[in-house]
């Protein structure tokens, strides 16, 4: 029991600490995921807004929205700068792709979800989540402030999830190191703080063992035999006394019976 006391204290500390650190790590993981998602969205939104300002400047010169020079080149350059970006497209209010970092997509129609997300968005930046990508979009206006189209950027969910997993591994490593370090510290403190109690329990144990030894030493077998012999002798005397009284009583009983018979 003496050796198990520090171990029990250490186990309790370890379990409580593991639970607290695990919950903290889980909360930090989800917090980091949200932070990274917001940061990625804002970063890509800035890229689209920069491209959109260039397009709006060209529109202010009186150029048609479907015949702007250098837009495809700008979209391709932006895509090459970030390997996580899959594509950047600009489509008009009908959903037709006017410009794209992928030339094969020009003239295609964007998904209906993109058009709906752009139309119902109450903020300058709108977002969509697809099975393989996150989509960020911004509106493009002409010189009069009328919407003439939208820019949309698709970036890979695989790259995003890879960064989240990498951070999750780092958080798990930090949590494990924290648990081990604090558990070792708690074990040492438990041994130190329970030293006085263990010493007191040890003195109690020694005292009880000493008392048991004294009782065994004071026990005299000869005295026990004498007491047992005395009890047997007393019992024999009592038995003999009863027999003597029975013998003395028999003549009187016999005479009483004869007298009664004569009568």
Secondary structure, 3 states (H helix, E strand, C coil): CHHHHHHHHHHHHHHHHHHHHHHHHHHHHHHHHHHHHHHHHHHHHHHHHHHHHHHHHHHHCCCCCCCCCCHHHHHHHHHHHCCCEEEEEEEECCCEEEEECCHHHCCCECCHHHHHHHHHCCCCEEEEECCCEEEEEEEEECCCCCEEEEEEEEEEHHHHHHHHHHHHHHHHHHHHHHHHHHHHHHHHHHHHHCHHHHHHHHHHHHHHHHHHHHHHHHCCHHHHHHHHHHHHHHHHHHHHHHHHHHHHHHHHHHHHHHHHHHC
